[in-house]
Amino acid sequence: MDTAEKCLRLVEAVDHPSLVMLYNYFHQQQAGGNLMATLERCHHRVAAVHVADVPGRHEPETREISFVNLNRHLHQMGFDGTLVFEVKLRRTSPKAVRAIHRFSPTGSLAGRVGEPWTA
């Protein structure tokens, strides 16, 4: 699937509780952007979110995606799935890890959303 909308149509057509979506910020941004709107449409089927910035698949807040706004939106929609930070480090390791921790509610590299994220 090359867009979240196509994936959502398939998941809803199958309509089985074991079939869920993985929403990938990096790929959706490259496939047309509009991340907040696509999250709004499909969040009820999303079980995991892959986090990486565009271009280059780097850690949060290194290029064009506003993770603070996206993550606030995720929380407001009640998302309680898994976050996966799938990144190629752009900064030195300690700076990159701090950037990831800013956007992870658990302080780990993959965690559950349980509280609003702030910058």
One Martini backbone bead per residue (centre of mass of N, CA, C, O) as a GRO file, in nm:
protein
  119
    1MET     BB    1   0.097   0.036   0.022
    2ASP     BB    2   0.103   0.403  -0.052
    3THR     BB    3  -0.144   0.463   0.148
    4ALA     BB    4  -0.359   0.507   0.406
    5GLU     BB    5  -0.626   0.491   0.248
    6LYS     BB    6  -0.582   0.212   0.117
    7CYS     BB    7  -0.548   0.059   0.379
    8LEU     BB    8  -0.819   0.130   0.504
    9ARG     BB    9  -0.997  -0.002   0.290
   10LEU     BB   10  -0.896  -0.289   0.344
   11VAL     BB   11  -0.952  -0.314   0.647
   12GLU     BB   12  -1.261  -0.253   0.616
   13ALA     BB   13  -1.328  -0.486   0.421
   14VAL     BB   14  -1.241  -0.716   0.613
   15ASP     BB   15  -1.323  -0.675   0.912
   16HIS     BB   16  -1.087  -0.757   1.135
   17PRO     BB   17  -0.943  -0.746   1.450
   18SER     BB   18  -0.646  -0.847   1.341
   19LEU     BB   19  -0.668  -0.605   1.140
   20VAL     BB   20  -0.422  -0.354   1.114
   21MET     BB   21  -0.244  -0.051   1.141
   22LEU     BB   22   0.045   0.111   1.006
   23TYR     BB   23   0.169   0.428   1.073
   24ASN     BB   24   0.380   0.628   0.848
   25TYR     BB   25   0.517   0.924   0.840
   26PHE     BB   26   0.728   0.904   0.617
   27HIS     BB   27   0.552   0.773   0.388
   28GLN     BB   28   0.313   0.971   0.392
   29GLN     BB   29   0.471   1.225   0.326
   30GLN     BB   30   0.570   1.113   0.046
   31ALA     BB   31   0.258   1.041  -0.056
   32GLY     BB   32   0.126   1.359   0.042
   33GLY     BB   33   0.074   1.396   0.329
   34ASN     BB   34  -0.154   1.506   0.547
   35LEU     BB   35  -0.133   1.372   0.839
   36MET     BB   36  -0.372   1.470   1.016
   37ALA     BB   37  -0.602   1.381   0.826
   38THR     BB   38  -0.527   1.079   0.804
   39LEU     BB   39  -0.541   1.020   1.103
   40GLU     BB   40  -0.835   1.095   1.142
   41ARG     BB   41  -0.947   0.867   0.943
   42CYS     BB   42  -0.754   0.603   1.079
   43HIS     BB   43  -0.708   0.575   1.397
   44HIS     BB   44  -0.916   0.332   1.461
   45ARG     BB   45  -0.688   0.124   1.298
   46VAL     BB   46  -0.439   0.202   1.467
   47ALA     BB   47  -0.151   0.033   1.638
   48ALA     BB   48   0.091   0.185   1.483
   49VAL     BB   49   0.381   0.414   1.488
   50HIS     BB   50   0.603   0.551   1.267
   51VAL     BB   51   0.906   0.736   1.339
   52ALA     BB   52   1.007   0.984   1.091
   53ASP     BB   53   1.179   1.199   0.906
   54VAL     BB   54   1.172   1.448   0.644
   55PRO     BB   55   1.427   1.369   0.512
   56GLY     BB   56   1.610   1.048   0.583
   57ARG     BB   57   1.497   0.919   0.852
   58HIS     BB   58   1.498   1.096   1.103
   59GLU     BB   59   1.474   1.238   1.374
   60PRO     BB   60   1.297   1.443   1.536
   61GLU     BB   61   1.306   1.771   1.423
   62THR     BB   62   1.504   1.787   1.137
   63ARG     BB   63   1.266   1.889   0.939
   64GLU     BB   64   0.921   1.880   0.815
   65ILE     BB   65   0.798   1.757   1.073
   66SER     BB   66   0.539   1.810   1.323
   67PHE     BB   67   0.540   1.634   1.611
   68VAL     BB   68   0.387   1.792   1.819
   69ASN     BB   69   0.117   1.804   1.663
   70LEU     BB   70   0.078   1.503   1.603
   71ASN     BB   71   0.089   1.398   1.900
   72ARG     BB   72  -0.143   1.562   2.004
   73HIS     BB   73  -0.349   1.441   1.810
   74LEU     BB   74  -0.326   1.150   1.900
   75HIS     BB   75  -0.421   1.199   2.188
   76GLN     BB   76  -0.700   1.331   2.122
   77MET     BB   77  -0.791   1.049   1.975
   78GLY     BB   78  -0.682   0.802   2.175
   79PHE     BB   79  -0.415   0.687   2.133
   80ASP     BB   80  -0.268   0.339   2.240
   81GLY     BB   81  -0.027   0.259   2.089
   82THR     BB   82   0.260   0.205   1.911
   83LEU     BB   83   0.592   0.330   1.912
   84VAL     BB   84   0.832   0.378   1.638
   85PHE     BB   85   1.179   0.445   1.609
   86GLU     BB   86   1.283   0.486   1.263
   87VAL     BB   87   1.619   0.581   1.253
   88LYS     BB   88   1.861   0.808   1.121
   89LEU     BB   89   2.115   0.961   1.241
   90ARG     BB   90   2.201   1.316   1.245
   91ARG     BB   91   2.302   1.327   1.515
   92THR     BB   92   2.430   1.284   1.782
   93SER     BB   93   2.343   1.050   1.994
   94PRO     BB   94   2.257   1.223   2.243
   95LYS     BB   95   2.073   1.418   2.078
   96ALA     BB   96   1.889   1.206   1.952
   97VAL     BB   97   1.784   1.080   2.212
   98ARG     BB   98   1.656   1.338   2.322
   99ALA     BB   99   1.458   1.376   2.089
  100ILE     BB  100   1.306   1.112   2.134
  101HIS     BB  101   1.222   1.157   2.430
  102ARG     BB  102   1.038   1.407   2.373
  103PHE     BB  103   0.830   1.192   2.201
  104SER     BB  104   0.833   0.991   2.450
  105PRO     BB  105   0.636   0.897   2.716
  106THR     BB  106   0.854   0.663   2.827
  107GLY     BB  107   1.165   0.703   2.722
  108SER     BB  108   1.157   0.517   2.479
  109LEU     BB  109   1.185   0.373   2.155
  110ALA     BB  110   0.925   0.202   2.249
  111GLY     BB  111   0.580   0.297   2.307
  112ARG     BB  112   0.317   0.412   2.491
  113VAL     BB  113   0.039   0.596   2.484
  114GLY     BB  114  -0.057   0.822   2.783
  115GLU     BB  115   0.037   1.116   2.699
  116PRO     BB  116   0.115   1.412   2.631
  117TRP     BB  117   0.314   1.582   2.407
  118THR     BB  118   0.615   1.776   2.437
  119ALA     BB  119   0.874   2.022   2.379
   0.00000   0.00000   0.00000
